[in-house]
Structures are given as structure tokens and as C-alpha cells.
Amino acid sequence: MMSAIDLQRSVNLIPWRARRWIKHIPVVAGLQRLYFRKFLSGREFLHEINAGPARGLIYPISLPLDKAIWAGTYESDLASAVASAVNRGDVCYDVGAYRGFFSGVFALAGAGEVIAFEPFPDNYAQLQRLAASNPQLPLRLERIALGREVGLAEFSVMPDSSMGKLAGSSFQSDAPRASVLQVPLRTLDGLISESGYPPPQIMKIDVEGAEADVLQGAMRTLQTAGPILFIEAHSDELANKCTKLLEGLGYKVRVLEKERALARDSAMEICHLVAVHKRHNGA
């Protein structure tokens, strides 16, 4: 009989590059789901990710919510691209940090400081547990939302209680809400010019449809500091809006998912934009 610790570490027995393909092998995928439901669903534990861009990160796992993080395959293409962009000592902003996976990727890649912005209290508590479990990492946590205005904003908690968004976001505007919170809202430009935050070299933005608002509140920083941007765009319309705004500031924008970049005439759903300012070599 495997111990609880052995069960928690069982994913480490599978080569990392094979983990995300298992779900596409019918018999193996079925056995994996059965094993997961019988032995792992509902468990909470600290787990050291043993492979991929987050290798070495000690993460407070809650299953099934964090299944992909437990496996080290969570948004693996984006995570690899983010890690590759970090130069040692960079200041990195994780805007919409969720449960902290990408904050950990930034830090492990050599960032000098990672500032994680997450207004949702439950996810912020997870970030605190992550920081406490990895005291050697340069993580700074901020329980605020970034946008184009300053003040208090309504934050809609979705039926999936780990997810939420600013109520003004156009993404899933007709989706049911479990509750509504009031959260502090700041602009990135204001934080840097008025509150002494260091300008970022890299930003990851994942704010459930409010990505253009974050950019509009950061126009001065984008022009002067020119950080590399990784943006999760939640619709074709938002992807085009962000692209137009950034190209006007001297950025070159591409879609991370190559097959979508080759089919720009077809409707994209969620995609990831990578934006590099012209001042950077290779832009």
C-alpha cells in the first residue's frame, strides 16, 4: 500500500514531457483518471514540482483544482516562454497572479523581484502560503487590482470559487456570479510614479477580460520602460484591441499559439499575446 506521501509524489515518476500527452492516450488516460479519483481527489498537501519551468517550487496543492500544477504542466508553453524571457535581476509583475504559479516561475528563472497582484481574497491567501513555503524567493504580494482608474471596483466571484474578475470586464458578462466584492483599484503608472514601485522588465497579465484596461493604466510605463508583455487575451476582439494599442506604442506583437497565428481570419477564443518593444534586440 502506497503511503500518502508516495501518492502525492507519484506524478514525479512520469517524465515531464510525457505528462501533458497522457490525456490523449485513451486507455492510459482512463486509468489515470480512475487512479486520480480513487486516491487523490480532495487532498491538500505541499508538493515540490520536480520538472518544467517551475521545477523546485514548493506549492500548496489542492486537488482537483491544482491538478495541472501538481503535474508541472500548467500552461506549459506559456510558462516556458516566460521563464526564457527573464534575465537575472529583472523586476517582474504578475498581474492577476491567481494562485501564484507564474510568480514562482518568474522567481525561479532568476528575477530579482516578483510583484504579484491579486485582489481576490481566497487566491491572495494561497499566494501567502506559497510565499511562506518558498521564503528564498523574492516574492512581494499586493492585494489590489490594476486597471485604468483609481478607487474601489466591484469584483465578481464566479461560480468556480477560485475565479473572479472586475465587474466591468466584458469577458463572460452574462455569466452568473456567486458574490460581489469591493476591491482596491490602482493604475500601474500611479504605483510607479506615486508609490515608488520599480518599473518592470517583464509583465504577465491575466485579468479575465480587463487586459486592455491594465494597459491603458500603464501607458507611460509602457512607453518609457518598454517591458516585455505576456497577455492572456480572452477574446478575438480583446486581442485585436490590445495589439492595436501596443503597436501604437512601438511594440511588435505575436500570438504565442502558432496555429492561431496562422489562422487570424478565424475567431480566436483565449490566446496569449507576446509583445516586445522595438528597443529590445530582435523586436
Disulfide bonds with the S-S distance in Angstrom:
none
